[in-house]
Amino acid sequence: MEIPSHQFFICVLAWVAACRASPSAIVIPPSQYFEGNDGPWSSFNVRVGSPGQDARVLVSTAAPETLVVLSEYGCSREVLEKIPSDCAVSRGNMFTPNKSSTWNELGVYGINGGGVGLEANLGYVQPAKFGLDTLGLGLVDGSSGITLENQTIGGIATASPF
């Protein structure tokens, strides 16, 4: 069976158009907060869980997970000797796993398993509560926001990094 030339031409045009279409960049604006007790680091807004809990995080090219501060320990006397009045805000807000309907806990592990993770070269060896959850990028919620499911989230329960 021979394909008519006009159908073949349309298929070739569609293929060429598909090959030329380049994906557009995803732009996530910084939070406009400059945080950290070791210098002004520009953080980025994310939404963790369902419904989304707002948090600010630092970008890492070394860590395969998103690290957030756990609400149950992040600003407690168990972790901090002196608790600043703006503790939750200054730590990028807190994440409460049991308020997320999509949280799937994996367990407590070190953040530098196999030397991969949060700046292993700086000596961070702390544990974190790991799980899979929904991660939204930026502050835009709903269908117009970028949302990723089953992302690895590490909940920090220590004073460092602050």
Secondary structure, 3 states (H helix, E strand, C coil): CCCCHHHHHHHHHHHHHHHHCCCCCCCCCEEEEEECCCCCEEEEEEEECCCCEEEEECCCCCCCCEEEEECCCCCCCCCCCCCCCCHHHHCCCEECHHHCCCCEEEEEEECCHHHCCCCHHHCCCCEEEEEEEEEEECCCCCCCCEEEEEEEEEEECCCCCC
